[in-house]
Amino acid sequence: MTARFYRSLGLIALGAAAASFAAPAQAYLFWSRPALAGTPAAGGETGITLPMPGAQPKELEANLVWTLRAGLNVAALQCQFAPTLRTVENYNNMLRQHSAELQATYATLTAYFKRTGGKAWQNALDQYTTRTYNSFSTLQAQLIFCETAASIGQQTLDETRGHLGEVAVARMREFRNSLIPAGDRAFAMRNSGMALAPISDPRCYNKRGKEIRCKN
């Protein structure tokens, strides 16, 4: 692997060696997570990955995998306020477990930009990498983004080597949906139940809204 490839991975240093052996988190940030799942992604959809004009199917798949990796990298940096999510550990372990697939993915992307970018291909590749990182910037949806990233990161570790692309196909749309602010479904259900409650008879309240004896 080249030094540029290692830098592009953005390996996050662990705070302590023992952190890698911590038990999986049991407590998360939501009582009932918002429904974010979507249809499988292919790698060329608007809003899922950056556009790659003229890309071949293998290059679109590489685009999808690299975008997933970038999102998990951003989560490792942004979600350290909730250590139980283990976004740092998940990301670092994902890099180790799927290093061969990530290296092949980066090589595929490099070949694409060499083929389509001419003499400025390196600059185009660097811009692609930066824009992919920036596309995961979020503030208002940070909680659901971090929790989704934790779940996806854990799944990448459950998959055997060579199957990272399958995780990207299955969950990339969900990952993007997590960037949209969403509340806890438990509270949403409670609020919706309150909205459906019978409306009190207005004759039972005075002009100030205080309850009085109902008029016949």
LUMKOLMI-893802 format. One line per 4 residues: their letters; for each residue x, y, z negated of N, C-alpha, C. Coordinates in nm, 4 decimals, padded with zeros to 6 digits. Layout:
N
A = X:Y:Z:X:Y:Z:X:Y:Z; ... .
//
This chain:
216
MTAR = 00.0832:-00.1198:00.0000:00.0000:00.0000:00.0000:00.0868:00.1251:00.0000; 00.0430:00.2262:00.0703:00.1189:00.3498:00.0772:00.0898:00.4371:-00.0434; 00.1796:00.5354:-00.0663:00.1580:00.6284:-00.1773:00.0301:00.7081:-00.1554; 00.0014:00.7425:-00.0277:-00.1211:00.8178:00.0020:-00.2444:00.7365:-00.0339 .
FYRS = -00.2401:00.6058:-00.0089:-00.3532:00.5207:-00.0435:-00.3757:00.5199:-00.1936; -00.2683:00.5075:-00.2708:-00.2818:00.5078:-00.4163:-00.3403:00.6403:-00.4643; -00.2934:00.7516:-00.4058:-00.3451:00.8820:-00.4477:-00.4923:00.8941:-00.4138; -00.5325:00.8401:-00.2990:-00.6722:00.8503:-00.2570:-00.7644:00.7718:-00.3481 .
LGLI = -00.7107:00.6688:-00.4140:-00.7922:00.5910:-00.5060:-00.8241:00.6697:-00.6315; -00.7324:00.7571:-00.6736:-00.7574:00.8389:-00.7919:-00.7671:00.7563:-00.9179; -00.6714:00.6688:-00.9434:-00.6732:00.5830:-01.0615:-00.6782:00.6674:-01.1880; -00.7704:00.6341:-01.2776:-00.7864:00.7062:-01.4028:-00.7128:00.6313:-01.5126 .
ALGA = -00.6241:00.6999:-01.5841:-00.5486:00.6351:-01.6914:-00.6404:00.6036:-01.8079; -00.6244:00.4859:-01.8645:-00.7038:00.4473:-01.9802:-00.6471:00.5101:-02.1064; -00.7348:00.5439:-02.2005:-00.6903:00.6060:-02.3237:-00.6105:00.5112:-02.4100; -00.6438:00.3809:-02.4040:-00.5728:00.2811:-02.4842:-00.5849:00.1477:-02.4158 .
AAAS = -00.4817:00.0638:-02.4331:-00.4828:-00.0647:-02.3650:-00.5996:-00.1501:-02.4108; -00.6374:-00.1377:-02.5368:-00.7455:-00.2209:-02.5896:-00.8805:-00.1850:-02.5319; -00.8923:-00.0674:-02.4717:-01.0215:-00.0237:-02.4191:-01.0714:-00.1163:-02.3102; -00.9796:-00.1809:-02.2375:-01.0193:-00.2695:-02.1299:-01.0945:-00.3908:-02.1815 .
FAAP = -01.0772:-00.4230:-02.3085:-01.1370:-00.5428:-02.3636:-01.2582:-00.5118:-02.4505; -01.3062:-00.3885:-02.4413:-01.4226:-00.3514:-02.5220:-01.5450:-00.4281:-02.4750; -01.6369:-00.4535:-02.5677:-01.7591:-00.5249:-02.5323:-01.8457:-00.4386:-02.4423; -01.9236:-00.5002:-02.3511:-02.0115:-00.4232:-02.2628:-02.1078:-00.3385:-02.3440 .
AQAY = -02.1374:-00.2223:-02.2926:-02.2277:-00.1313:-02.3633:-02.3683:-00.1879:-02.3688; -02.4329:-00.1729:-02.4831:-02.5702:-00.2186:-02.4991:-02.6671:-00.0998:-02.5013; -02.6196:00.0156:-02.5466:-02.7046:00.1341:-02.5557:-02.6728:00.2296:-02.4408; -02.7771:00.2758:-02.3735:-02.7570:00.3674:-02.2635:-02.8298:00.4987:-02.2895 .
LFWS = -02.8437:00.5810:-02.1888:-02.8897:00.7180:-02.2079:-03.0403:00.7350:-02.1918; -03.1112:00.6343:-02.1436:-03.2546:00.6447:-02.1200:-03.3267:00.5279:-02.1870; -03.4456:00.5554:-02.2385:-03.5309:00.4467:-02.2870:-03.5821:00.3669:-02.1681; -03.6261:00.4385:-02.0673:-03.6778:00.3749:-01.9452:-03.6262:00.4543:-01.8263 .
RPAL = -03.5316:00.3947:-01.7513:-03.4657:00.4678:-01.6434:-03.5627:00.5019:-01.5309; -03.5462:00.6180:-01.4666:-03.6270:00.6515:-01.3495:-03.6067:00.5477:-01.2396; -03.7077:00.5283:-01.1573:-03.6987:00.4341:-01.0458:-03.6216:00.5007:-00.9311; -03.5047:00.4502:-00.9013:-03.4168:00.5125:-00.8023:-03.3856:00.4218:-00.6846 .
AGTP = -03.4123:00.2931:-00.6971:-03.3712:00.1974:-00.5942:-03.4344:00.2298:-00.4597; -03.3582:00.2026:-00.3531:-03.4074:00.2266:-00.2181:-03.3701:00.1117:-00.1268; -03.3953:00.1290:00.0002:-03.3642:00.0258:00.0974:-03.2131:00.0145:00.1172; -03.1649:-00.0976:00.1651:-03.0213:-00.1137:00.1892:-02.9682:-00.0074:00.2846 .
AAGG = -02.8450:00.0339:00.2633:-02.7805:00.1355:00.3471:-02.6897:00.0684:00.4491; -02.6615:00.1414:00.5572:-02.5763:00.0865:00.6631:-02.4455:00.1628:00.6783; -02.4428:00.2872:00.6303:-02.3188:00.3635:00.6379:-02.3225:00.4830:00.7296; -02.4322:00.5048:00.7980:-02.4387:00.6188:00.8882:-02.5586:00.7078:00.8652 .
ETGI = -02.6345:00.6810:00.7564:-02.7560:00.7567:00.7331:-02.7271:00.8957:00.6767; -02.8053:00.9923:00.7200:-02.7927:01.1284:00.6682:-02.8229:01.1301:00.5188; -02.7360:01.1929:00.4432:-02.7553:01.2035:00.3001:-02.6981:01.0875:00.2207; -02.6544:00.9827:00.2875:-02.5952:00.8684:00.2194:-02.4433:00.8739:00.2297 .
TLPM = -02.3937:00.8917:00.3508:-02.2499:00.9071:00.3736:-02.2275:01.0263:00.4662; -02.1044:01.0692:00.4770:-02.0730:01.1745:00.5726:-02.0833:01.1180:00.7145; -02.1202:01.2007:00.8110:-02.1317:01.1517:00.9487:-01.9958:01.1133:01.0061; -01.9961:01.0061:01.0862:-01.8757:00.9611:01.1564:-01.9143:00.9350:01.3014 .
PGAQ = -01.9182:01.0398:01.3839:-01.9618:01.0257:01.5235:-01.8791:00.9224:01.5987; -01.9494:00.8359:01.6697:-01.8811:00.7365:01.7503:-01.8239:00.6199:01.6730; -01.8609:00.6084:01.5457:-01.8067:00.5011:01.4625:-01.8651:00.3666:01.5021; -01.7829:00.2642:01.4933:-01.8253:00.1278:01.5179:-01.8820:00.0698:01.3888 .
PKEL = -01.9584:-00.0408:01.3973:-02.0200:-00.0985:01.2760:-01.9207:-00.1225:01.1626; -01.8027:-00.1724:01.1934:-01.7028:-00.1974:01.0900:-01.6585:-00.0666:01.0253; -01.6506:00.0401:01.1035:-01.6099:00.1700:01.0506:-01.7207:00.2315:00.9650; -01.8458:00.2096:01.0026:-01.9576:00.2577:00.9219:-01.9618:00.1864:00.7869 .
EANL = -01.9316:00.0576:00.7886:-01.9266:-00.0169:00.6630:-01.8132:00.0344:00.5738; -01.7000:00.0661:00.6363:-01.5881:00.1219:00.5599:-01.6266:00.2566:00.4998; -01.7000:00.3357:00.5753:-01.7483:00.4644:00.5273:-01.8344:00.4458:00.4031; -01.9192:00.3442:00.4060:-02.0095:00.3174:00.2943:-01.9317:00.2736:00.1703 .
VWTL = -01.8367:00.1825:00.1879:-01.7577:00.1331:00.0748:-01.6745:00.2450:00.0141; -01.6133:00.3268:00.0993:-01.5285:00.4348:00.0480:-01.6106:00.5406:-00.0241; -01.7340:00.5618:00.0226:-01.8222:00.6561:-00.0447:-01.8619:00.6038:-00.1827; -01.8890:00.4743:-00.1926:-01.9190:00.4145:-00.3220:-01.8015:00.4304:-00.4169 .
RAGL = -01.6819:00.4030:-00.3680:-01.5616:00.4169:-00.4497:-01.5446:00.5601:-00.4973; -01.5694:00.6558:-00.4093:-01.5566:00.7968:-00.4464:-01.6557:00.8332:-00.5561; -01.7786:00.7850:-00.5444:-01.8790:00.8147:-00.6454:-01.8417:00.7590:-00.7812; -01.7876:00.6383:-00.7830:-01.7458:00.5785:-00.9100:-01.6258:00.6521:-00.9679 .
NVAA = -01.5396:00.7049:-00.8806:-01.4259:00.7844:-00.9260:-01.4735:00.9146:-00.9914; -01.5695:00.9806:-00.9278:-01.6252:01.1040:-00.9838:-01.6907:01.0746:-01.1193; -01.7615:00.9633:-01.1279:-01.8265:00.9262:-01.2537:-01.7234:00.9020:-01.3636; -01.6112:00.8400:-01.3277:-01.5061:00.8159:-01.4269:-01.4534:00.9464:-01.4842 .
LQCQ = -01.4562:01.0512:-01.4049:-01.4083:01.1816:-01.4503:-01.5166:01.2591:-01.5257; -01.6415:01.2506:-01.4792:-01.7481:01.3348:-01.5319:-01.8239:01.2730:-01.6496; -01.8146:01.1431:-01.6663:-01.9026:01.0757:-01.7620:-01.8307:01.0297:-01.8884; -01.7155:01.0857:-01.9165:-01.6410:01.0439:-02.0350:-01.7049:01.0933:-02.1642 .
FAPT = -01.8081:01.1773:-02.1538:-01.8805:01.2208:-02.2734:-01.9601:01.1041:-02.3332; -01.9792:00.9964:-02.2555:-02.0531:00.8791:-02.3027:-01.9648:00.7559:-02.2864; -01.8710:00.7325:-02.3794:-01.7761:00.6213:-02.3660:-01.8416:00.4845:-02.3539; -01.9620:00.4684:-02.4113:-02.0268:00.3374:-02.4056:-02.0645:00.2968:-02.2637 .
LRTV = -02.0704:00.3929:-02.1720:-02.1007:00.3596:-02.0325:-01.9827:00.2937:-01.9626; -01.8624:00.3142:-02.0160:-01.7403:00.2497:-01.9659:-01.7129:00.2826:-01.8187; -01.7437:00.4041:-01.7763:-01.7217:00.4398:-01.6361:-01.5736:00.4400:-01.5993; -01.4880:00.4757:-01.6937:-01.3435:00.4747:-01.6668:-01.2939:00.3314:-01.6528 .
ENYN = -01.3279:00.2476:-01.7501:-01.2828:00.1086:-01.7453:-01.3379:00.0362:-01.6222; -01.4656:00.0578:-01.5946:-01.5254:-00.0068:-01.4779:-01.4546:00.0334:-01.3495; -01.4248:00.1613:-01.3382:-01.3603:00.2099:-01.2164:-01.2204:00.1505:-01.2016; -01.1415:00.1572:-01.3059:-01.0053:00.1039:-01.2979:-01.0036:-00.0462:-01.2701 .
NMLR = -01.0933:-00.1196:-01.3343:-01.0996:-00.2627:-01.3121:-01.1499:-00.2962:-01.1721; -01.2412:-00.2132:-01.1209:-01.2877:-00.2310:-00.9835:-01.1735:-00.2151:-00.8845; -01.0869:-00.1147:-00.9078:-00.9727:-00.0938:-00.8186:-00.8823:-00.2162:-00.8165; -00.8616:-00.2760:-00.9317:-00.7734:-00.3926:-00.9387:-00.8382:-00.5160:-00.8739 .
QHSA = -00.9635:-00.5382:-00.9079:-01.0305:-00.6586:-00.8599:-01.0528:-00.6572:-00.7094; -01.0801:-00.5388:-00.6539:-01.1132:-00.5286:-00.5115:-01.0062:-00.4517:-00.4333; -00.8833:-00.4565:-00.4810:-00.7753:-00.3787:-00.4187:-00.7548:-00.4146:-00.2718; -00.7618:-00.5433:-00.2381:-00.7388:-00.5849:-00.0992:-00.8477:-00.5299:-00.0078 .
ELQA = -00.9728:-00.5366:-00.0525:-01.0831:-00.4861:00.0289:-01.0756:-00.3343:00.0432; -01.0365:-00.2654:-00.0636:-01.0243:-00.1200:-00.0568:-00.9101:-00.0787:00.0353; -00.8022:-00.1537:00.0329:-00.6910:-00.1227:00.1220:-00.7322:-00.1425:00.2673; -00.8056:-00.2500:00.2947:-00.8537:-00.2744:00.4310:-00.9527:-00.1661:00.4733 .
TYAT = -01.0339:-00.1205:00.3795:-01.1304:-00.0142:00.4074:-01.0593:00.1149:00.4451; -00.9567:00.1488:00.3690:-00.8809:00.2708:00.3969:-00.8108:00.2614:00.5320; -00.7599:00.1438:00.5648:-00.6945:00.1241:00.6940:-00.7942:00.1409:00.8081; -00.9155:00.0928:00.7888:-01.0195:00.1077:00.8907:-01.0558:00.2540:00.9114 .
LTAY = -01.0693:00.3278:00.8028:-01.1003:00.4706:00.8125:-00.9860:00.5467:00.8798; -00.8635:00.5118:00.8445:-00.7475:00.5768:00.9064:-00.7470:00.5528:01.0567; -00.7770:00.4290:01.0969:-00.7811:00.3966:01.2394:-00.8898:00.4758:01.3109; -01.0033:00.4951:01.2441:-01.1122:00.5735:01.3045:-01.0681:00.7169:01.3295 .
FKRT = -01.0092:00.7797:01.2293:-00.9691:00.9197:01.2451:-00.8535:00.9347:01.3433; -00.7676:00.8358:01.3519:-00.6631:00.8395:01.4543:-00.7250:00.8299:01.5935; -00.8287:00.7503:01.6047:-00.8935:00.7294:01.7348:-00.9767:00.8494:01.7773; -01.0367:00.9193:01.6819:-01.1286:01.0278:01.7163:-01.0751:01.1677:01.6875 .
GGKA = -00.9697:01.1773:01.6059:-00.9245:01.3086:01.5620:-00.8063:01.3661:01.6354; -00.7472:01.2873:01.7276:-00.6322:01.3394:01.8014:-00.5143:01.3690:01.7098; -00.4402:01.4731:01.7416:-00.3221:01.5084:01.6633:-00.3565:01.5570:01.5229; -00.4785:01.6027:01.5059:-00.5200:01.6549:01.3750:-00.5907:01.5487:01.2915 .
WQNA = -00.5668:01.4202:01.3210:-00.6403:01.3140:01.2525:-00.6156:01.3129:01.1022; -00.4920:01.3412:01.0597:-00.4621:01.3374:00.9169:-00.5387:01.4449:00.8415; -00.5469:01.5631:00.8997:-00.6234:01.6707:00.8385:-00.7714:01.6345:00.8322; -00.8205:01.5711:00.9380:-00.9612:01.5298:00.9400:-00.9887:01.4253:00.8332 .
LDQY = -00.8958:01.3315:00.8146:-00.9113:01.2289:00.7112:-00.9094:01.2916:00.5726; -00.8193:01.3863:00.5502:-00.8112:01.4523:00.4203:-00.9389:01.5309:00.3899; -00.9921:01.5979:00.4907:-01.1162:01.6729:00.4729:-01.2326:01.5788:00.4426; -01.2354:01.4668:00.5108:-01.3386:01.3655:00.4869:-01.3339:01.3182:00.3413 .
TTRT = -01.2149:01.2915:00.2919:-01.1994:01.2446:00.1546:-01.2473:01.3502:00.0552; -01.2074:01.4748:00.0765:-01.2465:01.5837:-00.0133:-01.3970:01.6045:-00.0125; -01.4555:01.6054:00.1054:-01.6000:01.6276:00.1174:-01.6784:01.5126:00.0562; -01.6262:01.3920:00.0673:-01.6937:01.2772:00.0075:-01.6960:01.2906:-00.1440 .
YNSF = -01.5830:01.3303:-00.2031:-01.5797:01.3556:-00.3475:-01.6802:01.4639:-00.3856; -01.6759:01.5749:-00.3148:-01.7609:01.6889:-00.3491:-01.9093:01.6566:-00.3357; -01.9426:01.5605:-00.2521:-02.0839:01.5276:-00.2302:-02.1467:01.4624:-00.3535; -02.0661:01.4251:-00.4518:-02.1183:01.3651:-00.5741:-02.1223:01.4649:-00.6895 .
STLQ = -02.1009:01.5899:-00.6601:-02.1056:01.6913:-00.7646:-02.2494:01.7092:-00.8135; -02.2683:01.7023:-00.9445:-02.4015:01.7197:-01.0012:-02.3895:01.7739:-01.1422; -02.4886:01.8458:-01.1857:-02.4913:01.8994:-01.3219:-02.6246:01.8660:-01.3877; -02.7327:01.9059:-01.3242:-02.8644:01.8850:-01.3825:-02.9019:01.7374:-01.3897 .
AQLI = -02.8438:01.6561:-01.3027:-02.8763:01.5126:-01.3016:-02.7632:01.4285:-01.3591; -02.6795:01.4885:-01.4403:-02.5596:01.4187:-01.4861:-02.5917:01.2917:-01.5645; -02.6944:01.2952:-01.6482:-02.7245:01.1789:-01.7315:-02.7628:01.0575:-01.6483; -02.8554:01.0752:-01.5549:-02.8991:00.9611:-01.4754:-02.7903:00.9196:-01.3764 .
FCET = -02.7112:01.0151:-01.3285:-02.5984:00.9811:-01.2409:-02.4989:00.8931:-01.3161; -02.4661:00.9311:-01.4378:-02.3672:00.8553:-01.5154:-02.4184:00.7160:-01.5484; -02.5443:00.7064:-01.5848:-02.5976:00.5749:-01.6186:-02.6046:00.4849:-01.4960; -02.6396:00.5420:-01.3818:-02.6438:00.4635:-01.2579:-02.5042:00.4189:-01.2187 .
AASI = -02.4079:00.5085:-01.2312:-02.2695:00.4740:-01.1996:-02.2191:00.3614:-01.2894; -02.2586:00.3637:-01.4169:-02.2177:00.2578:-01.5087:-02.2730:00.1234:-01.4654; -02.3988:00.1230:-01.4233:-02.4613:-00.0013:-01.3784:-02.3965:-00.0543:-01.2508; -02.3710:00.0363:-01.1559:-02.3082:-00.0053:-01.0304:-02.1649:-00.0514:-01.0557 .
GQQT = -02.0937:00.0213:-01.1409:-01.9566:-00.0161:-01.1717:-01.9482:-00.1554:-01.2309; -02.0424:-00.1880:-01.3190:-02.0439:-00.3215:-01.3779:-02.0718:-00.4274:-01.2721; -02.1617:-00.3955:-01.1782:-02.1926:-00.4921:-01.0725:-02.0724:-00.5194:-00.9826; -01.9915:-00.4168:-00.9586:-01.8721:-00.4403:-00.8757:-01.7789:-00.5408:-00.9417 .
LDET = -01.7801:-00.5465:-01.0732:-01.6947:-00.6413:-01.1446:-01.7562:-00.7806:-01.1466; -01.8879:-00.7877:-01.1341:-01.9551:-00.9174:-01.1304:-01.9382:-00.9852:-00.9944; -01.9108:-00.9048:-00.8901:-01.8921:-00.9591:-00.7560:-01.7500:-01.0118:-00.7398; -01.7355:-01.1203:-00.6676:-01.6028:-01.1748:-00.6403:-01.5310:-01.0895:-00.5372 .
RGHL = -01.4013:-01.1077:-00.5257:-01.3212:-01.0321:-00.4305:-01.3756:-01.0499:-00.2880; -01.3768:-00.9389:-00.2147:-01.4237:-00.9437:-00.0773:-01.5706:-00.9122:-00.0597; -01.6411:-00.8854:-00.1687:-01.7854:-00.8603:-00.1606:-01.8241:-00.7219:-00.2110; -01.7300:-00.6310:-00.2167:-01.7604:-00.4949:-00.2604:-01.8560:-00.4274:-00.1631 .
GEVA = -01.8411:-00.4585:-00.0358:-01.9291:-00.4004:00.0649:-02.0749:-00.4341:00.0424; -02.1019:-00.5512:-00.0124:-02.2399:-00.5910:-00.0378:-02.3021:-00.5044:-00.1469; -02.2220:-00.4681:-00.2459:-02.2713:-00.3785:-00.3512:-02.3021:-00.2415:-00.2915; -02.2151:-00.1939:-00.2038:-02.2360:-00.0631:-00.1406:-02.3638:-00.0627:-00.0581 .
VARM = -02.3867:-00.1677:00.0178:-02.5082:-00.1765:00.1003:-02.6322:-00.1757:00.0125; -02.6302:-00.2527:-00.0956:-02.7482:-00.2692:-00.1796:-02.7798:-00.1480:-00.2666; -02.6761:-00.0718:-00.3083:-02.7007:00.0271:-00.4131:-02.6583:00.1697:-00.3796; -02.6086:00.1910:-00.2573:-02.5634:00.3251:-00.2242:-02.6782:00.4255:-00.2207 .
REFR = -02.7935:00.3830:-00.1726:-02.9083:00.4747:-00.1693:-02.9526:00.5092:-00.3117; -02.9502:00.4118:-00.3997:-02.9814:00.4368:-00.5405:-02.8816:00.5339:-00.6017; -02.7544:00.5177:-00.5663:-02.6499:00.6061:-00.6188:-02.6772:00.7501:-00.5766; -02.7148:00.7691:-00.4511:-02.7456:00.9042:-00.4036:-02.8706:00.9597:-00.4717 .
NSLI = -02.9703:00.8744:-00.4919:-03.0922:00.9198:-00.5580:-03.0650:00.9663:-00.7005; -02.9602:00.9122:-00.7617:-02.9292:00.9500:-00.8994:-02.8753:01.0918:-00.9106; -02.8447:01.1548:-00.7988:-02.7976:01.2931:-00.8002:-02.9131:01.3932:-00.8074; -03.0352:01.3420:-00.7977:-03.1544:01.4266:-00.8044:-03.2070:01.4243:-00.9477 .
PAGD = -03.2264:01.5401:-01.0105:-03.2733:01.5418:-01.1495:-03.4008:01.4601:-01.1672; -03.4022:01.3772:-01.2705:-03.5187:01.2939:-01.3000:-03.5261:01.2728:-01.4504; -03.6475:01.2699:-01.5033:-03.6658:01.2511:-01.6460:-03.6858:01.1051:-01.6829; -03.6932:01.0801:-01.8116:-03.7138:00.9462:-01.8633:-03.8558:00.9007:-01.8311 .
RAFA = -03.8700:00.7811:-01.7748:-04.0015:00.7313:-01.7375:-04.0910:00.7121:-01.8589; -04.0328:00.6812:-01.9731:-04.1124:00.6606:-02.0941:-04.1876:00.7878:-02.1305; -04.1191:00.9024:-02.1211:-04.1841:01.0292:-02.1516:-04.2818:01.0674:-02.0425; -04.2476:01.0320:-01.9179:-04.3379:01.0629:-01.8071:-04.4694:00.9883:-01.8237 .
MRNS = -04.4623:00.8616:-01.8655:-04.5845:00.7833:-01.8854:-04.6671:00.8404:-01.9995; -04.5979:00.8845:-02.1071:-04.6702:00.9415:-02.2199:-04.7400:01.0700:-02.1794; -04.6680:01.1528:-02.1033:-04.7270:01.2790:-02.0597:-04.8435:01.2559:-01.9653; -04.8297:01.1555:-01.8767:-04.9379:01.1290:-01.7831:-05.0609:01.0787:-01.8583 .
GMAL = -05.0375:01.0015:-01.9677:-05.1489:00.9541:-02.0480:-05.2208:01.0696:-02.1158; -05.1460:01.1677:-02.1600:-05.2064:01.2846:-02.2227:-05.2878:01.3626:-02.1218; -05.2406:01.3686:-01.9999:-05.3107:01.4452:-01.8967:-05.4440:01.3797:-01.8626; -05.4533:01.2480:-01.8813:-05.5744:01.1762:-01.8457:-05.6740:01.1693:-01.9611 .
APIS = -05.6406:01.2266:-02.0764:-05.7299:01.2232:-02.1920:-05.8546:01.3062:-02.1630; -05.9698:01.2659:-02.2203:-06.0938:01.3404:-02.1967:-06.0804:01.4854:-02.2414; -06.1380:01.5740:-02.1679:-06.1338:01.7165:-02.2000:-06.2397:01.7463:-02.3052; -06.2028:01.8163:-02.4105:-06.2963:01.8485:-02.5181:-06.4034:01.9449:-02.4693 .
DPRC = -06.5168:01.9367:-02.5322:-06.6273:02.0244:-02.4993:-06.5899:02.1679:-02.5353; -06.5902:02.2610:-02.4418:-06.5494:02.3993:-02.4711:-06.6404:02.4686:-02.5720; -06.7624:02.4139:-02.5916:-06.8524:02.4755:-02.6895:-06.8060:02.4511:-02.8325; -06.7069:02.3619:-02.8500:-06.6572:02.3291:-02.9837:-06.5414:02.4183:-03.0267 .
YNKR = -06.5096:02.5223:-02.9452:-06.3975:02.6114:-02.9761:-06.4422:02.7549:-02.9576; -06.3903:02.8459:-03.0448:-06.4229:02.9864:-03.0276:-06.3292:03.0498:-02.9245; -06.3404:03.1816:-02.9074:-06.2602:03.2494:-02.8054:-06.1112:03.2448:-02.8345; -06.0749:03.2251:-02.9606:-05.9342:03.2176:-02.9972:-05.8781:03.0754:-02.9888 .
GKEI = -05.9604:02.9818:-02.9495:-05.9153:02.8440:-02.9353:-05.9249:02.7634:-03.0625; -05.9850:02.8189:-03.1687:-05.9984:02.7478:-03.2945:-06.1224:02.6607:-03.2913; -06.1068:02.5360:-03.3432:-06.2189:02.4421:-03.3391:-06.3289:02.4860:-03.4358; -06.4513:02.4814:-03.3897:-06.5688:02.5182:-03.4706:-06.6734:02.4077:-03.4561 .
RCKN = -06.7827:02.4247:-03.5259:-06.8923:02.3291:-03.5154:-06.9548:02.3406:-03.3784; -06.9661:02.2247:-03.3122:-07.0195:02.2249:-03.1755:-07.1635:02.2709:-03.1726; -07.1956:02.3473:-03.0698:-07.3325:02.3944:-03.0511:-07.4123:02.2881:-02.9771; -07.5384:02.2767:-03.0142:-07.6239:02.1806:-02.9478:-07.6769:02.2361:-02.8160 .
//
